[in-house]
Amino acid sequence: MSSSPFPDTDLAGNDARVGDGRNLDSILRIPVLMQVVLGSATMPVADLMKLGRGAVVPLDHRVGEPVDVMVNGRVIARGEIVIVEEDNSRFGVSLTEVVGPSAADQNT
């Protein structure tokens, strides 16, 4: 019997260690927020307050530049915008590069 205050079993008495693969399905169902960032802009609040319907806000990315694919606030990939074949009224992102963890992320 383990003296740890965090036993390796779940409430039903099943082995709850992640490494054994039995609970991998539970982890794979955890929702994450995925965002595709087309670009960003910086402006004073006074200019922001003047924006109205039809206003155009120039972004820092140019047409043809890769967009950032973020998961929970971290860039995980880059890609290009594509039109979804099944439904021409929607667009998606085609991944062109998968970004590895940065040196700062590896130290945490």
C-alpha positions in Angstrom: 0.0 0.0 0.0 1.3 3.4 -0.9 1.9 6.1 1.7 1.3 8.8 -0.9 -1.7 11.1 -0.2 -2.5 10.8 -4.0 -3.2 7.1 -4.7 -2.7 5.7 -8.2 -6.4 4.6 -8.4 -9.5 6.4 -9.4 -12.8 6.5 -7.5 -13.8 3.1 -8.8 -10.6 1.5 -7.7 -9.1 1.3 -11.2 -5.5 2.0 -11.9 -5.4 5.7 -12.7 -1.8 6.2 -13.9 -1.6 8.0 -17.2 1.5 6.2 -18.4 -0.2 2.9 -18.6 -2.5 4.1 -21.5 -5.8 3.1 -19.8 -6.8 6.7 -19.2 -5.5 8.1 -22.4 -9.0 8.3 -23.8 -9.9 10.7 -20.9 -7.0 12.9 -21.7 -7.8 13.0 -25.4 -11.3 14.3 -24.7 -10.0 17.4 -22.8 -11.1 20.5 -24.8 -8.5 23.0 -25.9 -9.0 26.4 -27.5 -7.6 26.6 -31.0 -7.2 29.9 -32.8 -5.8 31.0 -36.2 -4.3 34.4 -36.0 -4.6 36.4 -39.2 -2.7 39.3 -37.8 -2.9 42.0 -35.2 -2.9 45.8 -34.9 -2.0 48.3 -32.2 -3.9 51.6 -31.9 -4.7 54.2 -29.3 -8.0 53.9 -27.5 -9.2 57.2 -29.1 -8.8 55.6 -32.6 -10.5 52.5 -31.4 -13.5 54.5 -30.2 -13.8 56.1 -33.7 -14.3 52.7 -35.5 -17.6 52.0 -36.9 -19.4 49.7 -39.4 -17.3 49.4 -42.6 -14.1 50.6 -40.9 -10.9 48.8 -42.1 -8.2 48.0 -39.6 -4.9 47.2 -41.3 -3.2 44.2 -39.8 0.5 43.5 -39.4 0.4 40.4 -41.7 0.4 40.6 -45.5 -1.5 38.5 -48.0 0.3 35.3 -48.5 2.2 35.3 -45.2 1.7 32.3 -43.0 -0.8 32.6 -40.2 -0.2 31.4 -36.6 -2.1 28.4 -35.3 -2.4 28.7 -31.5 -3.6 26.2 -28.9 -4.3 27.6 -25.5 -2.3 30.8 -26.3 0.8 29.1 -27.6 1.9 28.9 -31.3 1.9 25.3 -32.3 2.0 25.6 -36.1 1.9 28.0 -39.1 -0.1 27.7 -42.2 -1.9 29.3 -45.1 -5.6 30.1 -45.5 -7.6 27.9 -47.8 -11.2 27.7 -49.0 -12.9 24.5 -47.7 -13.7 22.4 -50.7 -17.1 21.0 -49.5 -18.5 24.5 -48.6 -17.1 27.5 -50.5 -18.6 29.8 -47.9 -16.0 28.7 -45.2 -12.3 28.8 -45.0 -9.7 26.8 -43.1 -6.0 26.6 -42.6 -3.5 24.3 -44.3 -0.6 23.6 -42.0 2.8 24.3 -43.5 5.0 24.1 -40.4 4.6 22.5 -37.0 6.4 24.5 -34.4 8.3 22.7 -31.6 8.5 23.8 -28.0 10.7 26.9 -27.4 13.7 26.7 -25.1 11.7 28.6 -22.4 8.8 26.0 -22.6 11.3 23.1 -22.2 12.6 24.6 -18.9 9.1 24.8 -17.3 
